[in-house]
Amino acid sequence: MFGFYWKKKVLNDAGHKLFSLVIEQSRMDIFYSELAVEDNLDGRFDLMSLHMSIILQKLDQNKQYSEVDKLKQVFQEIMFDNLDLTLREIGVGDLGVGKKIKVMAEAFYGRMIAYQNLFEVRDYQKMSDALLRNLYRERKVDQKTLKFMAKYVYDQYDFVKNKNMENIMLGKLSFLKPTGTQNG
C-alpha cells in the first residue's frame, strides 16, 4: 500500500522539478532582451509551451518506462494548475478562468503538435515559420533571430533527447542556456 503512495510522491516531485525547470528557462531575460519574445503573459506562455513540448517529446519517445504516462499527466496537470493560479492572481474571475484555461489548453496542444512534428524532421525553415507563427505571433522579427531560435530549439531538443531517462523520471534535467544572437 505504501509503495503506491511513494511512487505517486516521486512522480509528483519529478513533475514539479521539471515544471520549475521549464519556468526558469522560459523566464530567462535573454529571450526578451535579445531574442524578440514579448515580455508579457503571451510571450511567457509561448516559451513555456516550447520548452514543455521538448520534455513531453522526450517522455513520448520512452514509453517503455512503466510510469512515463503518469509523469506526463502529472507534469501537464502542474502546468495547468499554474496557469489557473496565474490567471486568478492577475484578476480573472472564477467564471472566466475555465474559459481562458480551455483556450490556453487548445493553444498549448496546437503548439506542441506543431513543434513535435518538426523535431525529428530538422527543417530549419519550417521551424522558423512555426516559431514566427506561435512564439512571435506573426510580429515582424528579423531572420537572424528566427534562425537563431530555430537552432536553439533543435540544439535544446538534441540535448534533452540524449539525457538519461532514469534521471528525467526523477525530475533531474537541465536545459542549455541560450547565448543570444551576438554570440551564436
N, C-alpha and C positions, 0 to 999 in steps of 0.2 A: 504494500500500500504506500509506504513512504517513497519507494522508487519512482512512482508516478509523480508525486509532488516534487521530488528532487529534479527529475527531467524537466518538468514544467518550469521550475525556477531557473534552471540552467538556460533553457531556451529563452525565457523572458529576459534574463540578464544579457544574453547574447544579442537579442533583438534590440535592447536599449543601447548596448555598446555600439552596434552597427549604425543605429539611427543617429546617435551622438556624433559618430564619425562623419556621417553624411551632412549633418547640420554644420559641424565645424568646418568641413571642406567648403560647403556652399556659402558660408559667411566670410570666406577669405576676401580681404579688401581688394586684392589684385583683380578679381573678376569685375568689380565695379569701377575701380580707378583706371585700369589699363585695358580691360577686355570688353568694354562697352555694354556690360549687363546692367540693366536699370536697377538701382538700389532701392527697390520697393517690394511690396508683398509679391507682386507678379514675378519679378526677377529672381527673388529668393526661392519662390515656388518652382520656377523653371530649372534653376540649378539643382535644387533638391531632387526634382524628378529625374534629371540626367544622372546624378550620382546613385540614386536608388535603382535606376534601370541597370546600371553596371553591376551592382551587387546582386540584384534579382536574376540577372542573366547567369552569373556565376552559380547561383543556387540552382537554377533550372538545368544547368549543364551537369549537375551532380546529384541526380535523382536516386542514385544507388545508395545514398545515405538515408537511413530509415527516418530520421527526424527532419529532413530538409524541408518538406512541405509544411510542417508545423512551424519551423523557423521562419519560412517565408510569410506565413499567415501572421505570426506574432509581429514580425518586422513591419508589415504593412498596417496592421492594427495600430501599432505605436505611431506610425506616420499620421494616420487619420485622426487618432486621438489628439496628437499635437496640433494638427490643422484645426480641429474643433476648438481646442483651448485658445489658439491664436485668434480665431475669429471672435470668440467671446471676449477676449482681452481687448480687442480693438472696437468693441461695442456692438457687434452684430447680435441681435436679439435671438431668443430661443427659437422662434418660428423661422427666422431667416437662416440660421446655422445649417439646418438639414438641407435646405435647397442649395446653399453655397457649397456644402460638402459634396453633394451629388454632382454639381458642375465641376468641382475640382477633381473628383474621382474620375469622371469621364476624360477630363484634360490629362490627368496623370496617366491613365491607361493608354490613351491615344499616343502620348509622347513616348511612353515606354515601348510600345509596339514599334513605333517608327524607329527609335534608336536601336532596339534589339534586332530588327530586321537588317540593320546596316552594320552591326558589329563584325560579323564574320565576312561580309561582302568586301569590306575595305575600299569603298568607293568614297574618296575624299570629297568629290563634288556633291554627291548625294547627301553625305553627312553635313556638308556646309549648308546645303539647301534646307535640310531638316533643322539645323541649328538656327538658321535665319528665320524660318517659319515658327519655331517653338521657343527657343531661348531668347531670340531678339524680336519676336513678334512682328516681323516684316519691317522693322525700322531700318534705316539706311546704316549699314555697317561696312567698313572698308574690308576689302578682300584679304588683306594681310591678317586682320583679326579673325575673320572667318576661317581662313586656312590654319591659323594657329589653334583655334578652338577645335577644329576637326582633328588635327594632330593630337591635341591634348586628350580628346575623347578616346581615340584609338590607343594612345600610349597608356591611358588610365585603364582601359579595358584589358589590354595585354598584361599590365601589372597585376590587376586583380585576378584575371584568369589563371595566372601562374602561381597564385598563393595557395598555401596548404589548406585543404578543405576542413581538416580536423580543427585547425585554429579558427577558421571562419565560423564553424558551428559553435565555438565558444565566444564568438564576438571579437576575436583577435584579428584585426585587419588594419591596414593603413592605406592611404592614398598617396600618390605622387603630388608634390607641391608644384603648382603652376609657376612658371618663371616670368611670364609676360612676353609680349611680342618683341621687346627690345633685346631680350636675352635668348629668344627662341629661334 
